Amino acid sequence: MTELTNKSFQTRAVHAGERVPPADFRPVTTPIWNTVGYLYESMDDLDAVFDHRKPGQVYLRYSNPTVEAFENAVSSLENAEAAQAYGSGMAAIHAALLGAGAKAGTSVVAALDVYGATFTLLNKLFTNMGVNIRMVDVTNHDEVETAIKETGAGILYLESISNPLLKVADIPALAKLAHNHNASLLVDNTFASPYLLNPIEHGADYVIHSATKYLSGHGDVLAGVVAASTENKNKLFELNKLVGSVLGPFEAWLALRGLKTLPLRMKQQCDNALQVAEWLTSHPRIKKVHYPGLKDHRQHALANQLLNGKGFGGVLSFEIDGANKDKVFRFMEALSICLPATTLGDIYSLVMHPMTSSHRGLTAEERARIGIPDGLVRLSTGIESADDILTDLETALKKI
Ligand SMILES: Cc1ncc(COP(=O)(O)O)c(C=O)c1O
């Protein structure tokens, strides 16, 4: 503590009560370390921390104890060596692509039906940077291999369960294929969450999460994280020291708190999603339901094999027969439990219209190529009772 005897009121207002040395107790929960800088006994100590000769903290853009607690928790749940946190899922995706070597003159092969902003990030920002982008159907391994061979891509990018069509990627086979051609496999594992799948165990090199979704789970924080080997994490760390796309301590604290109930939430969300998907399948107003837990889903057998048997995720999408944008809007307005908010993975059930939300940045032709019709609705089931969700959907479908 700074010595304040005989100091003026003005100086005490600035320094009084601050910088109490660590005491002989530990808080049960990780505190929010809201500080930008740190003090050491000597400048030599600070110098050693800068040099990684001594553990410690230097500056909030480099690292922070609350953020590190969140990173360590994610790396444990993903069975990874390490993790690097970001201020958003998009920042995490951008960083993982740079970390894996995307730069002018290189090529990336990516799944066609990735999250809309990821599609735009690849096809606008990275394309403008001089990166050659090839979008493919990652369920067609011949198409993936041809694309990697033709472009000499160093990166294969995909989502473990895709948004919004819920295609399941065969990660072990695709990891092998990518590595055979010296490419890294980057997997956005947001939809599955580490509760259902650990892509690193199947050969993925970088595992990305929009921690805004299932990891945090309560719709109150924007966050991203990349789990990887220590070597790759160090690359991401050095990059982020320059770019500064950091997660704040308060957001890290919220995300860490959310993580604790991930298995409880996911269990209920997966159970609810399966019930809703089965119910919608036999509904006369519904043309098509996309959910890997349904027996007629194209990758149902793969999902059974790849996901760890605890469920098939909390997201499904369905097409209202003959519905245009207007009809979907009226349907969404008629819901009262399922909230029309543009996110997913929360304790609340949430509906979203891909055409006008997640895939808004795409042209009609691009959406048609991916297979996103105007009448498609995405539903992320919350932890409410399944009966109340079904009643809500039935009431709204009757109104249109
Ligand atoms: C699969 C997936 N990845 C990444 C993102 C981007 O995450 P964020 O909104 O935290 O930047 C989203 C957002 O919806 C998503 O659905």
The ligand as a Tripos MOL2 file, in Angstrom:
@<TRIPOS>MOLECULE
LIG
   16    16     1     0     0
SMALL
NO_CHARGES

@<TRIPOS>ATOM
      1 C1        -21.6840  -20.7070  -35.3310 C.3       1 LIG1
      2 C2        -21.3180  -19.2990  -34.9790 C.ar      1 LIG1
      3 N1        -20.0350  -18.9290  -34.9840 N.ar      1 LIG1
      4 C3        -19.6630  -17.6700  -34.6930 C.ar      1 LIG1
      5 C4        -20.5860  -16.7020  -34.3890 C.ar      1 LIG1
      6 C5        -20.1370  -15.3070  -34.0930 C.3       1 LIG1
      7 O1        -20.1110  -15.0920  -32.7230 O.3       1 LIG1
      8 P1        -20.2100  -13.6630  -32.0110 P.3       1 LIG1
      9 O2        -21.5800  -13.1270  -32.2950 O.co2     1 LIG1
     10 O3        -19.9290  -13.9620  -30.5770 O.co2     1 LIG1
     11 O4        -19.1620  -12.8010  -32.6290 O.co2     1 LIG1
     12 C6        -21.9400  -17.0380  -34.3650 C.ar      1 LIG1
     13 C7        -22.9510  -16.0200  -34.0300 C.2       1 LIG1
     14 O5        -24.1360  -16.2430  -34.0900 O.2       1 LIG1
     15 C8        -22.3240  -18.3750  -34.6700 C.ar      1 LIG1
     16 O6        -23.6110  -18.7460  -34.7000 O.3       1 LIG1
@<TRIPOS>BOND
     1     1     2 1
     2     2     3 ar
     3     2    15 ar
     4     3     4 ar
     5     4     5 ar
     6     5     6 1
     7     5    12 ar
     8     6     7 1
     9     7     8 1
    10     8     9 2
    11     8    10 1
    12     8    11 1
    13    12    13 1
    14    12    15 ar
    15    13    14 2
    16    15    16 1
@<TRIPOS>SUBSTRUCTURE
     1 LIG1         1 GROUP 0 **** ****
